[in-house]
Amino acid sequence: MTLKQQKMDITDRVTGKLENGAVQLYLENEPIGKITLPEGVQLELSHHYESEHNKIYQHVSVPDQSEPRYTDCDEGGWC
């Protein structure tokens, strides 16, 4: 039996990660290429997200650690 080469559309399975000024492309966990971003490229992110120094941040609400009322609780949850 012989094998025949053929093209398969994998576009919907490719993911990208922003790394060092480029978008690294992956198929599952295998690196398959990259898209080099031009200098000064602007990212358009949804509300609660921002980019800074080649990193993407999400704005989240976290508990204020300054309230000491739960600091003396034991491992069982008793305070």
C-alpha positions in Angstrom: 0.0 0.0 0.0 1.3 3.5 -0.8 0.5 6.7 1.1 -0.6 9.8 -0.8 0.2 13.3 0.5 -2.8 15.6 0.9 -3.6 18.9 2.5 -5.9 19.0 5.6 -7.5 22.2 6.9 -6.4 22.5 10.6 -7.1 26.3 10.9 -9.7 25.9 13.7 -7.3 23.7 15.7 -4.4 26.2 15.7 -3.9 28.4 18.8 -1.5 31.3 19.4 0.4 32.6 22.4 2.0 36.0 22.6 5.7 35.6 23.2 8.6 38.1 22.7 6.8 40.3 20.2 5.4 37.5 18.1 2.4 35.2 18.2 3.7 31.6 18.5 1.4 29.2 16.7 0.6 25.7 18.1 -1.3 22.7 16.9 -2.3 21.0 20.2 1.0 21.5 22.1 3.3 21.3 19.1 4.9 24.6 18.0 4.3 25.0 14.2 5.3 28.6 13.5 5.0 32.2 14.4 3.6 35.5 13.3 6.1 38.3 13.9 4.3 41.5 15.0 5.5 44.9 13.7 7.1 47.4 16.1 4.4 49.5 17.8 1.5 47.1 17.1 -1.6 47.9 19.1 -3.7 45.1 20.7 -7.5 45.6 21.0 -8.6 43.8 24.2 -12.0 43.5 25.8 -13.0 45.5 28.9 -11.1 44.3 32.0 -8.0 43.4 30.0 -4.9 45.4 29.1 -1.5 44.8 27.6 1.8 46.1 28.8 5.4 45.1 28.0 4.4 42.1 25.9 2.2 40.8 28.6 -1.6 40.6 28.9 -3.3 41.4 32.2 -6.8 40.8 33.5 -8.3 43.2 36.0 -9.9 41.1 38.8 -11.5 41.8 42.2 -9.6 40.1 45.1 -10.3 40.1 48.8 -8.5 42.9 50.7 -5.8 41.3 52.8 -5.7 44.1 55.4 -8.7 42.7 57.3 -7.2 40.5 60.1 -10.5 39.0 61.3 -9.8 35.5 59.8 -6.1 35.2 60.6 -6.5 33.0 63.8 -8.5 30.2 62.1 -7.4 26.6 62.5 -7.1 24.1 59.7 -10.7 22.9 60.3 -12.1 26.3 59.7 -12.8 27.2 63.4 -11.9 30.8 64.3 
